Amino acid sequence: MHLASGRAFTIPIFSCLVILFLLSHSPVAQTQDKSAQKSATPSPSPSPDHIINPVAVEPVAQPTSPSSQSSSSGQQKPNSDFTQGPVITNTDLITVTVTVTDTYGRYVSGLGKGAFTILDEKKPQEITYFSDDDSPVSVGVIFDVSGSMGGDKIKRARDALSKFIQTSHNMDEYFLIAFNSRAQLLLDRTRDGNQVLDKLTFVQTRNNTALYDACYLGVEKVQRGTHPKRALLLISDGQDNNSRYTFGELRRLLKESDVTLYGIGILSGSDAGSSMGMEGQGILDELASVSGGKAFFPRSNAEMDDIFEQIALELRHQYSIGYKPVNFTNDGRWHKIKVKVTPPRGLPRLFVRSKEGYYAVTNSR
């Protein structure tokens, strides 16, 4: 009885061992083992090189599928420094409009890139863009029609403006802003210079002077113009008594913008020596200088005609110079620049006029 019961117990144990051996060496078991090993291997996380965009843009959150969310659970997250703010790289090209004249005030064209040196905070920069093309301009004509411009001032200025239009590039576009107590856009983006003159034929001079508001509007309009080259013609006696914007705010805007302002002071004989006249001249001088332009104060009709023609010629004989500042940081600081020119052999000393600097704006561009 003991022997029989021992045999009965041994046979089932032996049968179980045989079955386990066959299952462990079956193809199904091997496949499951390999898939388990594969799922245990972690997938490579994206490197920072795949996250950073070389262009300065605001990072956009990418939608994640449910499967990727479940597979990433329990794993270490990549460094969040790449996703918490804008990735800023040095893609800023600083462009400067440069006017070159000789000792007689004549414009000098035909110089090559090698004749120019540009300093940013006294450090030489590599010029990466250079052009001396006769390119069209987006021009904002800002015309004072306040009470202080009464008499024959308006007619004199309109007649001289026709000289500017005749001499300008035939692809120039014009914006016309008239101002007295408030600034008003009379013409928005036209290539027909005669329309500008027609609009000024029957204007009436009256009320106060919102000169700063008109200039502010002019900068905003020409910056939306078709052409990358932009200028303002401010025709006024320079007096302001009704603007919402202050002189300091307008001055700051001109320093920040790429718009060149030319002031034409229309002064009568009594204006020139008065305190109001002197103050007006100082305002026009400062606004023009800070933008890289120039202010003029003609004393006769013939001189006024020459000045308007001279401004048109200047806009057609300028140089555009561009560079990427070394170690540029968007810190909002004012950077002083200086452009120098070395005259070719045989030419006398040359003079350069341009903006004096730029603000390194804090937002990405």
C-alpha positions in Angstrom: 0.0 0.0 0.0 2.8 2.4 0.8 4.6 1.6 -2.5 1.5 2.2 -4.6 0.8 5.4 -2.9 4.4 6.6 -3.5 4.2 5.8 -7.2 0.9 7.7 -7.5 2.5 10.8 -5.9 5.6 10.7 -8.1 4.0 10.5 -11.5 2.0 13.8 -11.2 5.1 15.7 -10.1 7.1 14.4 -13.0 4.4 15.3 -15.5 4.2 18.8 -14.2 8.0 19.3 -14.6 7.8 18.1 -18.2 5.0 20.5 -19.0 6.8 23.5 -17.5 10.0 22.6 -19.5 8.0 22.6 -22.7 6.3 25.9 -22.0 9.5 27.7 -21.2 11.0 26.8 -24.5 8.0 27.5 -26.7 8.0 30.4 -29.4 5.2 32.3 -27.6 7.2 32.5 -24.4 10.3 33.8 -26.2 8.2 36.5 -28.0 6.7 37.7 -24.8 10.1 37.9 -23.2 11.6 40.0 -26.0 8.6 42.4 -26.0 8.9 42.8 -22.3 12.6 43.7 -22.7 11.8 46.1 -25.5 9.1 47.9 -23.4 11.5 48.2 -20.5 14.1 50.1 -22.6 13.5 53.9 -22.2 13.0 56.0 -25.4 15.5 58.7 -26.0 14.4 62.2 -24.9 14.7 65.1 -27.3 18.0 67.0 -27.1 18.0 70.8 -26.5 19.2 71.3 -30.1 15.8 70.1 -31.3 14.0 72.4 -29.0 15.7 75.8 -29.6 14.6 77.7 -32.7 17.5 79.9 -34.1 15.0 82.7 -34.8 13.9 84.8 -31.8 10.4 83.6 -31.3 8.0 83.0 -28.4 7.9 79.2 -27.7 4.6 77.6 -28.5 3.3 74.7 -26.4 2.9 71.6 -28.7 -0.2 69.4 -28.1 0.6 66.0 -26.5 -1.2 62.8 -27.4 -2.6 60.7 -24.6 -0.1 57.9 -25.5 2.9 60.2 -25.1 1.6 61.5 -21.8 1.2 57.9 -20.4 4.6 56.8 -21.7 6.4 59.9 -20.2 4.9 59.4 -16.7 7.5 58.4 -14.1 10.4 59.7 -16.3 12.5 62.7 -15.5 11.3 65.9 -17.3 13.7 67.7 -19.6 15.3 71.0 -18.4 12.4 73.5 -18.3 14.7 76.5 -19.0 14.0 75.9 -22.7 10.2 76.3 -22.3 9.7 79.0 -19.7 10.4 82.1 -21.9 11.4 83.3 -25.3 14.6 81.9 -26.9 16.4 85.1 -28.0 19.2 84.9 -30.5 21.2 87.6 -32.2 19.2 88.0 -35.4 19.0 91.8 -35.2 20.4 93.8 -38.1 21.0 97.4 -37.2 20.6 99.6 -40.3 21.8 103.2 -40.6 21.0 105.7 -43.3 24.1 107.8 -44.0 24.5 111.1 -45.9 28.0 112.0 -47.1 28.9 115.5 -48.2 32.0 117.4 -49.1 33.3 120.7 -47.7 30.9 122.6 -50.1 27.8 120.6 -48.9 27.6 118.6 -52.1 26.4 115.0 -51.9 29.0 112.4 -52.5 27.8 109.1 -54.1 29.7 106.1 -55.5 31.7 105.2 -52.4 32.2 101.5 -51.7 31.6 99.6 -48.5 35.3 99.6 -47.7 35.2 103.4 -47.4 33.0 103.2 -44.3 33.8 102.2 -40.7 31.0 101.9 -38.1 31.6 101.9 -34.3 29.0 100.6 -31.8 30.0 101.8 -28.3 33.4 102.5 -29.8 33.9 99.0 -31.0 34.4 98.4 -34.8 31.6 96.3 -36.4 31.6 94.2 -39.5 29.4 95.7 -42.2 27.1 92.9 -43.5 24.7 95.0 -45.5 25.5 97.9 -47.9 23.5 99.7 -50.5 23.8 103.0 -52.3 20.9 102.5 -54.7 18.6 105.3 -55.7 15.6 103.7 -53.9 12.1 105.2 -53.4 11.0 106.6 -50.1 7.9 106.6 -48.0 7.5 110.4 -47.3 5.2 112.0 -44.7 4.5 115.6 -45.4 3.5 117.3 -42.2 2.0 120.7 -42.9 1.3 123.4 -40.3 -2.0 125.1 -41.0 -2.4 126.8 -37.6 -3.0 130.5 -37.1 0.7 131.3 -36.8 1.2 130.2 -40.4 -1.1 132.9 -41.8 -0.3 135.4 -44.5 1.7 134.2 -47.5 3.5 131.4 -45.5 1.3 128.6 -46.7 1.5 129.7 -50.4 5.3 130.0 -50.2 5.7 126.6 -48.6 3.3 124.9 -51.1 5.2 126.3 -54.1 8.5 125.1 -52.7 7.0 121.7 -51.9 6.3 121.3 -55.7 10.1 121.5 -56.2 10.6 118.6 -53.8 8.0 116.5 -55.6 9.5 117.3 -59.1 13.0 116.2 -57.9 11.9 113.1 -56.0 11.9 109.4 -57.1 8.9 108.7 -59.3 8.0 105.7 -57.1 8.0 107.6 -53.8 4.8 107.4 -51.8 3.3 110.3 -49.9 1.3 110.7 -46.7 -0.1 114.2 -46.0 -0.9 115.3 -42.5 -2.2 118.8 -41.8 -2.4 120.2 -38.2 -3.7 123.1 -36.2 -5.5 122.3 -33.0 -5.3 118.6 -33.9 -3.5 116.5 -36.5 -5.5 115.2 -39.4 -4.5 112.7 -42.1 -5.5 114.3 -45.5 -3.9 111.7 -47.8 -3.0 108.2 -47.0 -0.4 106.5 -49.2 -0.4 108.0 -52.7 2.2 108.1 -55.5 0.6 111.1 -57.1 2.5 114.2 -55.8 -0.1 116.5 -57.5 -2.7 115.2 -55.1 -0.6 116.5 -52.2 -0.4 119.9 -53.8 -4.1 120.0 -54.6 -5.0 119.2 -51.0 -3.0 122.2 -49.8 -4.5 124.7 -52.3 -7.6 125.7 -50.3 -6.5 125.1 -46.7 -7.4 127.7 -44.1 -5.0 128.7 -41.3 -6.6 129.0 -37.9 -6.5 127.8 -34.3 -3.6 126.5 -32.2 -0.7 124.2 -33.0 -0.5 120.5 -32.2 3.0 120.0 -33.8 4.1 117.1 -31.6 0.9 115.1 -32.2 1.2 115.6 -36.0 4.8 114.4 -36.0 3.9 111.4 -33.8 1.1 110.5 -36.3 3.6 111.0 -39.2 6.1 108.5 -37.7 3.4 105.9 -37.2 2.1 106.3 -40.8 5.4 106.1 -42.7 6.5 103.1 -40.6 3.7 101.3 -42.2 4.7 102.5 -45.7 5.7 100.3 -48.6 9.3 101.3 -48.7 11.9 100.5 -46.1 13.4 104.0 -46.4 11.3 106.6 -44.5 11.4 110.3 -44.1 9.2 113.2 -42.7 9.1 116.7 -44.1 7.9 119.0 -41.2 6.9 122.4 -42.6 6.2 124.7 -39.7 7.4 127.7 -37.6 8.2 125.1 -34.9 5.8 126.4 -32.2 3.5 124.0 -30.3 0.8 124.8 -27.8 -1.9 122.2 -28.1 -0.4 118.6 -28.3 -1.2 115.7 -26.1 2.3 114.3 -26.6 5.3 116.1 -25.1 8.5 117.1 -26.7 10.4 114.4 -24.8 8.0 111.7 -25.9 8.3 112.7 -29.5 12.1 112.9 -29.2 12.2 109.4 -27.8 10.0 108.1 -30.6 12.3 109.6 -33.2 15.4 108.1 -31.5 13.7 104.6 -31.5 12.4 104.8 -35.1 14.2 104.5 -38.5 12.5 107.7 -39.7 14.6 110.7 -40.8 13.0 114.1 -40.1 13.7 117.2 -42.1 12.5 120.5 -40.7 11.7 123.5 -42.8 11.1 126.6 -40.6 8.8 129.0 -42.3 9.6 132.2 -40.4 8.6 135.8 -41.3 11.0 138.7 -40.7 9.5 139.4 -37.2 9.7 135.7 -36.2 13.4 135.3 -36.7 14.6 137.4 -33.8 11.7 136.9 -31.4 11.8 134.5 -28.4 9.0 132.4 -30.0 10.9 132.3 -33.2 14.1 131.2 -31.5 12.3 128.6 -29.5 10.7 127.2 -32.7 14.1 127.0 -34.4 15.5 125.1 -31.5 12.7 122.6 -31.6 13.0 121.9 -35.3 16.8 121.6 -35.0 16.6 119.1 -32.2 13.9 116.9 -33.7 15.8 116.8 -37.0 19.2 116.1 -35.4 18.1 113.3 -33.2 16.6 111.4 -36.3 19.7 111.9 -38.5 18.1 114.7 -40.5 18.5 118.4 -40.7 16.6 121.6 -40.2 16.6 124.5 -42.6 15.4 128.1 -42.2 15.1 129.8 -45.6 15.0 133.6 -45.8 13.7 134.0 -49.3 11.4 132.2 -51.7 14.4 131.3 -53.9 16.3 129.8 -51.0 13.2 127.8 -50.0 12.9 126.3 -53.5 16.6 125.3 -53.3 16.2 123.7 -49.9 13.2 121.5 -50.9 15.1 120.4 -54.0 18.2 119.8 -51.9 16.3 117.5 -49.5 14.9 115.5 -52.4 18.4 115.0 -53.8 19.7 114.0 -50.4 17.1 111.2 -50.1 18.3 109.9 -53.5 22.0 109.9 -52.7 22.2 108.2 -49.3 23.9 105.0 -48.2 22.2 102.2 -46.2 24.7 100.4 -43.9 23.8 97.4 -41.8 25.6 95.3 -39.2 24.9 92.7 -36.5 26.3 94.0 -33.2 28.9 91.8 -31.5 27.6 90.3 -28.2 24.2 91.9 -28.7 21.8 91.8 -25.8 18.2 93.0 -25.7 18.7 95.1 -22.6 16.8 98.3 -23.7 20.0 100.4 -23.3 20.9 103.2 -25.6 23.9 102.3 -27.8 25.9 105.1 -29.3 27.1 104.6 -32.9 29.5 106.5 -35.0 30.0 106.2 -38.8 33.3 107.3 -40.3 34.3 107.6 -43.9 37.7 107.4 -45.5 37.8 109.5 -48.7 39.4 107.9 -51.8 42.8 109.3 -52.8 42.3 112.7 -54.4 39.1 113.7 -52.6 39.0 116.3 -49.9 37.7 115.7 -46.4 34.2 114.3 -46.3 31.5 114.7 -43.7 29.0 112.1 -42.5 25.5 112.6 -41.0 23.4 109.8 -39.5 21.6 108.8 -36.4 23.7 108.8 -33.2 22.5 105.5 -31.9 19.7 103.1 -31.2 17.9 101.4 -28.3 18.5 97.7 -27.8 14.8 96.9 -27.4 13.9 94.3 -24.8 11.3 92.5 -26.8 12.3 89.9 -29.5 12.3 91.1 -33.0 
